[in-house]
């Protein structure tokens, strides 16, 4: 779980996170690549955004014996209900789909001048003996990524 706060309206925060402009501004992350926008669709009050990421941090040597770090690439599909401020996230691995699964729920709430975003996720790595190590490395990387992303969003809001 990660909780974030922003000095902006809920509408502006939802606009940032469901749009495509923000993602091109994000770079320099330490464990997860900057996102590549794959596509965005809007139907009614629902926005679907697909972003492609690559895990770029080092993994323990025991893990790299089973998992090629260059193949830890996934598409993150986020469906946001603009009316409720709730998003569901599905991670679709390009490789290792039988070994890696992840989902998340994101909730947005706020007022005219302050907003909050909470991300609750679940990640599973099914690799004998080293699955837990890989889970911890990826989870740590994703948590750090969300913290770095929060700082980048704050910079965008200040601009």
C-alpha positions as CSV (number, residue, x, y, z in Angstrom):
1,X,0.0,0.0,0.0
2,X,1.1,3.5,-0.8
3,X,-0.6,6.7,0.1
4,X,0.1,10.0,-1.7
5,X,-1.2,13.6,-1.3
6,X,-1.2,16.4,-3.8
7,X,-2.0,20.1,-3.5
8,X,-4.5,20.1,-6.4
9,X,-8.1,19.4,-7.0
10,X,-9.4,15.9,-7.4
11,X,-10.5,16.7,-11.0
12,X,-7.0,17.9,-11.9
13,X,-5.4,14.8,-10.3
14,X,-7.7,12.5,-12.2
15,X,-7.0,14.4,-15.4
16,X,-3.2,13.9,-14.9
17,X,-3.4,10.2,-14.1
18,X,-5.9,9.3,-16.8
19,X,-4.3,11.5,-19.5
20,X,-1.3,10.8,-21.7
21,X,0.7,14.0,-21.1
22,X,2.0,13.2,-17.6
23,X,3.8,10.0,-18.6
24,X,6.1,11.7,-21.1
25,X,7.3,13.9,-18.3
26,X,8.4,10.9,-16.1
27,X,12.0,9.7,-16.4
28,X,15.1,9.0,-14.3
29,X,13.5,6.3,-12.2
30,X,15.8,4.0,-10.3
31,X,14.2,0.6,-10.5
32,X,11.4,0.9,-13.1
33,X,11.7,2.5,-16.5
34,X,9.8,5.5,-17.5
35,X,6.4,4.5,-18.9
36,X,5.6,4.2,-22.6
37,X,2.0,5.0,-23.4
38,X,0.5,2.2,-25.4
39,X,-3.0,3.5,-25.7
40,X,-5.9,5.4,-24.1
41,X,-9.6,5.0,-24.5
42,X,-12.5,6.8,-22.9
43,X,-16.0,5.5,-22.9
44,X,-18.6,7.3,-20.8
45,X,-17.1,7.9,-17.4
46,X,-14.4,5.2,-17.7
47,X,-10.8,5.7,-18.9
48,X,-8.6,2.8,-19.9
49,X,-4.9,3.6,-20.0
50,X,-2.2,1.1,-21.0
51,X,1.4,1.8,-20.1
52,X,4.5,-0.3,-20.8
53,X,7.2,-0.6,-18.2
54,X,10.5,-2.5,-17.8
55,X,12.1,-3.5,-14.4
56,X,15.6,-2.0,-14.5
57,X,17.0,-2.7,-11.0
58,X,19.4,-5.5,-10.3
59,X,18.0,-8.7,-8.9
60,X,19.7,-11.2,-6.6
61,X,21.9,-13.7,-8.4
62,X,19.8,-16.6,-7.3
63,X,16.8,-14.9,-9.0
64,X,18.7,-14.2,-12.2
65,X,19.5,-17.9,-12.5
66,X,15.8,-18.4,-13.1
67,X,14.5,-15.0,-14.4
68,X,16.2,-12.9,-17.1
69,X,15.9,-9.3,-15.8
70,X,15.8,-8.0,-19.4
71,X,12.5,-9.9,-19.8
72,X,10.8,-8.3,-16.8
73,X,8.5,-6.1,-19.0
74,X,4.8,-5.6,-18.5
75,X,1.9,-3.6,-19.6
76,X,-0.1,-1.9,-16.9
77,X,-3.7,-1.6,-17.8
78,X,-5.6,0.9,-15.6
79,X,-9.3,1.3,-15.8
80,X,-10.5,4.4,-13.9
81,X,-14.1,5.2,-13.1
82,X,-14.1,9.0,-13.1
83,X,-17.4,9.1,-11.2
84,X,-16.2,7.0,-8.2
85,X,-12.5,7.8,-8.3
86,X,-11.7,4.1,-8.2
87,X,-9.2,2.5,-10.6
88,X,-8.4,-1.2,-11.1
89,X,-5.0,-2.1,-12.4
90,X,-4.0,-5.3,-14.1
91,X,-0.3,-6.0,-14.9
92,X,0.2,-8.0,-18.1
93,X,3.7,-9.5,-18.3
94,X,5.2,-9.8,-21.7
95,X,7.2,-12.7,-20.5
96,X,6.8,-15.1,-17.5
97,X,3.0,-14.8,-17.5
98,X,2.9,-18.2,-15.8
99,X,5.3,-17.0,-13.1
100,X,4.2,-13.4,-12.4
101,X,0.8,-11.9,-11.6
102,X,-0.1,-8.5,-10.1
103,X,-3.1,-6.4,-9.6
104,X,-3.9,-3.2,-7.8
105,X,-6.7,-0.9,-6.7
106,X,-6.3,2.8,-6.7
107,X,-8.6,5.2,-5.0
108,X,-8.7,9.0,-5.5
109,X,-10.4,11.4,-3.2
110,X,-10.1,15.1,-2.4
111,X,-11.4,18.6,-2.4
112,X,-10.8,21.7,-4.5
113,X,-7.3,22.2,-3.2
114,X,-6.0,18.9,-1.9
115,X,-6.3,15.4,-3.2
116,X,-5.2,11.9,-2.2
117,X,-4.3,8.8,-4.1
118,X,-4.0,5.4,-2.4
119,X,-2.5,2.3,-4.2
120,X,-3.1,-1.1,-2.8
121,X,-1.6,-4.0,-4.7
122,X,-0.8,-7.7,-4.8
123,X,2.2,-9.2,-6.5
124,X,2.9,-12.9,-6.8
125,X,6.0,-14.6,-8.3
126,X,5.8,-18.3,-8.7
127,X,9.4,-19.5,-9.0
128,X,10.6,-22.3,-6.8
129,X,13.0,-21.2,-4.1
130,X,13.6,-17.7,-5.3
131,X,10.0,-16.4,-5.8
132,X,10.0,-14.6,-2.5
133,X,13.3,-12.8,-3.3
134,X,12.0,-11.7,-6.7
135,X,8.7,-10.6,-5.1
136,X,10.6,-8.5,-2.6
137,X,12.9,-7.0,-5.2
138,X,10.0,-6.1,-7.6
139,X,7.7,-4.8,-4.7
140,X,10.6,-2.6,-3.4
141,X,11.1,-1.3,-6.9
142,X,7.5,-0.6,-7.5
143,X,7.2,1.2,-4.1
144,X,10.2,3.3,-4.9
145,X,8.8,4.0,-8.4
146,X,5.6,5.2,-6.9
147,X,7.5,7.6,-4.6
148,X,9.5,8.9,-7.5
149,X,6.4,9.2,-9.5
150,X,4.8,11.2,-6.8
151,X,7.7,13.7,-6.8
152,X,7.5,14.0,-10.6
153,X,3.7,14.7,-10.4
154,X,4.4,17.4,-7.8
155,X,6.9,18.9,-10.2
156,X,4.3,18.9,-13.0
157,X,1.8,20.5,-10.7
158,X,4.3,23.2,-9.8
159,X,5.1,24.0,-13.4
